[in-house]
């Protein structure tokens, strides 16, 4: 919703004379077009992204990522290709429990269909340009032929590579036997990312080779965010994002791993831990990458809107602004202690991890259990992603390269989620 909001805002600010009819087409599953547009409007409102000027600027396209041609007829698919010049492939089935075989059609098949749509759009655009401008030497003709595909992947694609390696934005995602050991979601995104990366490489070949490629007239950009968290001011975010599931799941469990915060902000933390305990606890803690959704959406929309930044890969982490996991958990416990509720802080991470393995399927942490190691909380230790392209682009655009987070930010997330908690 936040990326859609950014794209709608771009329509208002970049539309020129003769382009008033431009719209954002949104694939939405299981509903007819009119109902889909009502749902999109409701979702925008629920996420505080709605302004009345958005009305009429988007079109719901009933379809399904998991089906060939997105579940559309071949004619409708071809018509859609002729209507679009920029494609954002953001959809995925995010589930850390299901096997690859269950996620393949949506996450890999959907990406193949996005590439198909982009290739068909590029072919249609070139054919139209060639027919209309065969005698026109205007230098802008080539620009009008290019179709842009922006693929939103995930930093989880690097889970099969050695932990000490710095993951560059131009990482080749080389084949590795370790890919077979990835969880189903990460593996599906790794395969999909490799497909897009291969297509991206074809667009960067010499002109003669590009003309033989179905992707020769495409500009393909890949965005790989880490953990996306709620809005940096309102706390509003996706109910299925990692931090949301973590907070709701921890509250339902009624317990948290140990933290190193020595402030007695809850009864079970009032007794000081000895130095050996602190050393043991710290080995489980690391920096938790949290990138506010408004920052990521705004950055993707801005970078993708400038041709000079297209055709590359970008990582979205928040290393400078993120908090240690211990600080996040401390703020979580403090939030509930201030409201008269105490959460049990267990004596070791291993104890908490064992309890996590027993949570029921109704707990939001259930599908994410694989993300929690036996000896560490999910974070950034041992997995470093270089963000040079992102930092360079945002700096040139005059945008912040990171968002500084603190306990007040965690409290804003929790205030927004408070209605979702149950003991």
Buried (B, 14 or more C-beta within 10 A) or exposed (E): BBBBBBBBBBBEEEEEEEEEEBEBEBBBBEBEEEEBBEBBBEBBEEBBBBEEEBEEBBBBBBBBBBBBBBBBEEEBBBEBBBBBBBBBBBBBBBBBBBEBEBBBBBBBBBBBBBBBBBBBBBBBBBEEBEEEBEEEEEEEBEEBBBBBBBBBBBBBBBBBBEEEEEBBBEBEBEEEEEBEEBBBBBBBBBBBBBBBBEBBEBBEBEEEEBEEBBBBBBBBBBBBBBBBBBBBEBBBBBEEBBBBBBBBBBBBBEBBBBBBBEEEBBEBBEEEBEEEBBEBBBEBBBBBBBBBBBBBBBBBBBBBBEEEBBBBBBBBBBBEBBBBBBBBBBBBBBBBBEEEBEBBBBBBBBEBBEBBEEBEEEBBBBBBBBBBEEEBBBBBBEBBBBBEBBBBBBEEBEEEBBBEBEBEBBBBBBEBBBEBBEE
